[in-house]
Amino acid sequence: MIAVFIIAFALCLIGYVLHTIFHALAYKGSKLAESSTATNLLTMPISFGYICWIVMLFTDPMSIDIRKYIAITLGLLIGLAGFALFLFSIIQKKGFDEVDYLVKKGVYSKLRHPMYVGTMLLHIGFPIATRSLLTLASSLIWFPILISWKYMEEKSLERKFGEEYVEYRKSTLF
């Protein structure tokens, strides 16, 4: 089980790193990042990475010392809230593709990056629900990466939408 966990962790990390490279290319204005083929190809590693993260939940060799029913209840509340936030943001944005307008309705009226917040809640909640200590601790790696994506995305959106984005950022969280 430990070997499976380590392999899943490594593959998840590779997915995050490749996706971060894609964000960096987009931030730098690379034509490669604008290609739909490249977007689709680079979406696969992060998707596979999340599958590996799920494997981590169930193969984690270290357990959080918390009562099972408390862990399940608290973890599912946090994790499902994150999943719902992630889904609502995709629905309101009409998918993952970049749009030519600034999305400011629904969850985007309160949060600039609800997908990232939802992902962070997933990374907290489901490891608690499964009492997976190392998987929860791995959030110390995933969160800074997500925050770097947020930073790069905000700089790109500010370049694209100018003052409209600056004003939007003042009226929303994260």
N, C-alpha and C positions, 0 to 999 in steps of 0.2 A: 504493500500500500504506500509506503514512503516513496518508493521509486516512481510510482504513478503520480503521486502528488508533486514531486520535484519536476517531472517531465511536464505535467500540466502547468505548473507555475512558470517554467521556462518558456513554454509555447505562448502562454498568456502575455508574458513580458515581451516576447518578440512581436506579438500582435500590437501591443501598445507602442513599442518603439517604432515599428513601421508606420503606424498611423500618425505618430508624432512627426516623423520625417515628412509625411504627406502634408500635415498642417504647416510645417516649416516651409515647404516648397510653395504652398498657397500663400503664405504670409510674405514670402519673397517675390511673389508675382510670377512664379514659374508657369510657363505655358503647359508643362506636363501636368501640373495640378489642375488645370482647367479642362483637361481631356476627360471625357466621360469614360473612356476605356481605362485610363489610369485610376479614376475615382472608383470604378467597379473593382478593379484589381486590388486596390489598396483597402477597400472595404472588406474584402474577404479575410485578410489576416486578423483584423480586429474582431470580426464576427467569430472566427475560429478561436480567437483568444478568449472570448466570452464563454464559448463552449468549454474551453479548458478551465476557465474560472469555475464553472459549475462542477466540473470534475473535482477541482480543488475542494469545494464544499463538502463533498462526500468521501474524500480520501485523506482529509487533513489528519495527520497523526497526533495532533494536540487538541485537547478539548477545553472549552471554556467551562470553568467550574461555576455553573449556575443551574438552578433547578430547571428541569426539562420544560415544564409547562410555562414557566416565566420566560425562558429563552424563546420558545416557539411563539408565544403570544406577542412579546415585545418585538422579536425579530421579524415576524410576519407583518406586523403593523408598519414597521419602518420600511421593510423591503417592498411590500406591496404599495405603500405610498410612493416610493421611488419609482416603481414600475409604472404606476398610474400616471405620475407626473411625466415620465419619459414618453409614454404612449400619447397622452394628451398633447404634448408639445409636437410630436410627429404629426398627429392629426391636424393640429392647427396650422402647422407649417406646410402641410400637404406633402409630407415625405422628407427625405434627407437631402434632396437636391437644393442647390443654392437658388434663391429667388431674387427677382429684380426690384423688390420693394422691402421695406423694413416691416417685419411682422411685429405688431404691437398689441394684438388682441388676445383675449383668453389668458392663459398662463403667462404669455409674453408681456402682458400689461403689468405684471408684478416682478417677473424674473427675466433677465436678459438671456440666461442660459439654462432653461429648465431641463434640457436633456442632460447636461452635466450634473445639475443638482440631483436629478432623478438617479443618475448612475452612481453618484456618491452615496445616496440613501440605500441603493441596492447593495453596494459594497459594505455597508454597515449592517443592514437588516438581515440579509440572508445568512451571513456567517454567524450572527447571533442566534438565529432560528435553528441552525444546524450545530450550534456550539463549536464552531470551527475556529480555533484560536489563531493559527498561522494564516488562514485565509483572511480573517479580520485584520490581522497585523499587516498583511500585504497592502492594505489601504494606505499605509504610510508611503508606499511606492506609487500607487495608482492616483492618489489625490493630487500630488504635485504635478504629475503628468497632465491630469485633467485641467488643472489651473493654468498650466502653460498653454494648453489648447485654447482656453478662454482668453488668455492674454493675446495670443496671436490672432484669434478671431475678432476680438474687439478692435485691434489696430487695423485689421483689414476692413471691418465694417465702418470704422471712422473715416478711412480713406474713401470708401465707396459712397457713403451717405452724408459725410460731412457734419454740418451743424445739426441736422435732424437726429443723427445718432448721438451726438454729444448731449443734446437735450433729453433724449430718450434714456440715456445712461443715468442722468441725474435723477430721473423719476422712478427708477427700478432698482432692485437688489441684484447682486451677483450677476 
